[in-house]
Amino acid sequence: MGTGERLPRRWSVEVDGIRWLPRLIDKARMNEQGRLGAYLLGHSPVDHAFMTEAGITTADIVDAVRGTSDDAAVLAALRARGWNEAAVRRWSDRFPRTYRGFIPLWDLDEGYVQPNALQRALIAAFRPVEEPLMRLVRAVRRAP
């Protein structure tokens, strides 16, 4: 992601054993603060899969995050909405296998893994078009 942006938590961080929820929470907060940048909230295939399994929408995540200061409060709000926690937990357990092709890309993009020379060049070439491309994705792909 672009320099100066705070990153959402890494894909592997969990809230009460649920992967991706901390990242969604962070992206919802970033969105509310006008700092989403090139990140997608609800529009990414992973966000979409999470919300489909949970039986919730992007608006549900945003509403659960709004006015809360910690992950436990967001989790309580989602539970109060009656989300499908059992399905989300199964999805979370499968996450590393399901997204094994994307994980190295996320880790490179966000600096968890040091890129080699070719990867640095590719990342540098992608940076100028990343945010406009993600704006296009937001305009074309409907978030749940």
C-alpha positions as CSV (number, residue, x, y, z in Angstrom):
1,M,0.0,0.0,0.0
2,G,1.0,3.6,-0.4
3,T,3.5,5.1,1.9
4,G,2.2,6.9,4.9
5,E,-0.9,4.8,5.1
6,R,-1.5,2.8,8.2
7,L,-2.0,-0.8,7.3
8,P,-4.9,-3.0,8.3
9,R,-3.9,-5.9,10.4
10,R,-2.3,-8.8,8.7
11,W,-4.4,-11.6,7.3
12,S,-3.3,-14.0,10.0
13,V,-4.4,-11.9,13.0
14,E,-7.5,-13.3,14.7
15,V,-10.3,-12.1,17.0
16,D,-11.5,-14.9,19.2
17,G,-10.1,-17.4,16.7
18,I,-11.6,-15.7,13.6
19,R,-9.2,-14.7,10.8
20,W,-9.8,-11.7,8.6
21,L,-12.2,-10.0,11.1
22,P,-9.5,-7.8,12.5
23,R,-8.6,-6.7,9.0
24,L,-12.2,-5.9,8.2
25,I,-12.5,-4.0,11.4
26,D,-9.4,-1.9,10.5
27,K,-10.6,-1.3,7.0
28,A,-14.0,-0.2,8.2
29,R,-12.2,2.2,10.6
30,M,-9.9,3.5,7.9
31,N,-12.9,4.0,5.7
32,E,-14.7,6.0,8.3
33,Q,-11.6,8.2,8.8
34,G,-11.2,8.7,5.0
35,R,-8.0,6.8,5.0
36,L,-9.0,3.6,3.0
37,G,-6.7,4.5,0.2
38,A,-6.3,1.6,-2.2
39,Y,-7.8,-1.0,0.2
40,L,-11.2,-2.5,-0.6
41,L,-13.9,-2.8,1.9
42,G,-16.4,-5.4,1.0
43,H,-15.4,-5.3,-2.7
44,S,-12.5,-7.8,-2.4
45,P,-13.2,-11.4,-3.1
46,V,-12.0,-12.3,0.5
47,D,-14.2,-9.7,2.2
48,H,-17.1,-10.9,0.0
49,A,-16.5,-14.6,1.0
50,F,-16.2,-13.7,4.7
51,M,-19.5,-11.7,4.6
52,T,-21.3,-14.3,2.6
53,E,-20.3,-17.0,5.1
54,A,-21.3,-14.8,8.0
55,G,-24.6,-13.8,6.4
56,I,-23.8,-10.1,6.9
57,T,-23.2,-7.0,4.7
58,T,-20.5,-4.4,4.5
59,A,-23.0,-2.0,6.2
60,D,-23.3,-4.5,9.1
61,I,-19.5,-4.4,9.6
62,V,-19.4,-0.6,9.3
63,D,-22.3,-0.3,11.8
64,A,-20.7,-2.8,14.2
65,V,-17.4,-0.9,14.1
66,R,-18.9,2.6,14.4
67,G,-18.9,3.7,18.0
68,T,-16.8,0.8,19.3
69,S,-13.3,1.1,20.5
70,D,-12.2,-2.5,20.6
71,D,-12.5,-5.9,18.8
72,A,-14.6,-7.5,21.5
73,A,-17.3,-4.8,21.2
74,V,-17.4,-5.4,17.4
75,L,-17.6,-9.1,17.9
76,A,-20.5,-8.6,20.4
77,A,-22.3,-6.4,17.9
78,L,-22.0,-9.0,15.2
79,R,-23.2,-11.7,17.5
80,A,-26.2,-9.5,18.5
81,R,-27.0,-9.2,14.7
82,G,-27.2,-13.0,14.6
83,W,-24.4,-13.6,12.2
84,N,-23.5,-17.1,11.2
85,E,-20.5,-17.5,13.5
86,A,-20.2,-21.3,13.0
87,A,-19.8,-20.8,9.2
88,V,-17.3,-18.0,9.7
89,R,-15.2,-20.2,12.0
90,R,-15.2,-23.0,9.4
91,W,-14.2,-20.4,6.7
92,S,-11.5,-19.1,9.0
93,D,-10.1,-22.6,9.6
94,R,-9.9,-23.1,5.8
95,F,-8.4,-19.7,5.2
96,P,-4.7,-20.6,4.8
97,R,-5.5,-23.3,2.3
98,T,-8.1,-21.4,0.4
99,Y,-6.0,-18.2,0.0
100,R,-2.5,-19.7,-0.2
101,G,-2.0,-18.1,-3.6
102,F,-2.8,-14.6,-2.3
103,I,-1.1,-14.7,1.1
104,P,2.5,-14.2,-0.4
105,L,1.2,-11.3,-2.4
106,W,-0.4,-9.6,0.6
107,D,2.7,-10.2,2.6
108,L,5.0,-8.7,-0.1
109,D,2.7,-5.7,-0.7
110,E,2.5,-4.8,3.0
111,G,6.1,-5.4,3.8
112,Y,5.9,-8.5,5.9
113,V,8.3,-10.2,3.4
114,Q,11.2,-8.4,1.8
115,P,10.9,-8.4,-2.0
116,N,13.6,-9.4,-4.3
117,A,14.8,-7.0,-7.1
118,L,12.2,-8.1,-9.6
119,Q,9.4,-8.0,-7.1
120,R,10.5,-4.5,-6.0
121,A,10.4,-3.3,-9.6
122,L,6.9,-4.8,-10.1
123,I,5.6,-3.3,-6.9
124,A,7.0,0.1,-7.9
125,A,5.4,-0.1,-11.3
126,F,2.0,-1.1,-9.8
127,R,1.9,1.7,-7.1
128,P,1.0,4.6,-9.4
129,V,-2.1,2.7,-10.8
130,E,-3.1,0.9,-7.6
131,E,-5.4,3.4,-6.1
132,P,-7.2,4.4,-9.4
133,L,-7.6,0.7,-10.2
134,M,-9.2,0.0,-6.8
135,R,-11.5,3.0,-7.3
136,L,-12.6,1.3,-10.5
137,V,-13.1,-2.0,-8.7
138,R,-15.3,-0.2,-6.1
139,A,-17.3,1.4,-8.9
140,V,-17.8,-1.9,-10.8
141,R,-18.0,-4.6,-8.1
142,R,-20.9,-4.4,-5.7
143,A,-20.0,-4.9,-2.1
144,P,-22.4,-7.3,-0.1
